[in-house]
Amino acid sequence: MKIGVIPDCFRLPVKDGIRKASELKMDGIQPYATHGDLDPKNLSSTGRQDLRHFVEGLGLKFSALVGDFGHGFTDPAKIDFLVGRTKEVVDLAVALGTDVVTTHIGVVPDDPNHTAWKTMVQSLPEIGTYAANKGIFLATETGPEKAVLLKKLLDEIGNPGLRANFDPANLVMVSDDNAAQAAKTLAKYIVHTHAKDGRLIREKYAKKESPWWKELPLGDGDVNFPEYLTAMKEIGYTGFYTIEREVGDNPAADIVKARDFLRKLAGEIGL
């Protein structure tokens, strides 16, 4: 099992967070590349080379880059901005030696006639083709909708550059989906996965009172990790399991707990 971490979760300056990942014996990192030091606009060609050498010198690899600009590809007025900026992150991924850029494309509506659905179908092929031509996958994160609905959209678009960043916690705590079954549903699209846990607050979910979810340390939430990891093994996934811890008073301790939790299960399951 290759275990990574989003270094931004340590709440440290970029290079300090990367060093922390190395100290904790992680295999890879997935940093945000949408702002600050890692914004493509702030990295020259030399800066990109230096960053790659810095990461590799610490014994790490880039599992992926986060290319989420916080909007989603659902609003026609924002598409030009998002496509342009996401292409910049794709170019950065090439320079840093990873083949995955993750993002949130927005909530997929149930109705294919909905404006958001049509906007996604019209806009995503451009960035998907751009990515594919450079050997990169643009992977949309799972969660706002059930896996069957996301698969329906990706099937309709049918673009070789568009894939999925599988987040079991989002599926369980946001859309009340089953992580193991969802992995099988999206099997052909999964190129990266987040290791995250959480719980659905059913009373709020029934009334759609936001937030109806709560992120928790790995093993403390509703994701059945033995089933989920077994499903990932069965579909032939061999990529990174990248730990994401967005909340909590001591994220570093939670990340260590997650690392140890994953390694123990990997040994039991044979990953």
Order of alpha helices (4+ residues) and beta strands (2+ residues): beta-alpha-beta-alpha-beta-beta-alpha-beta-alpha-beta-alpha-beta-alpha-alpha-beta-beta-alpha-beta-alpha-beta-alpha
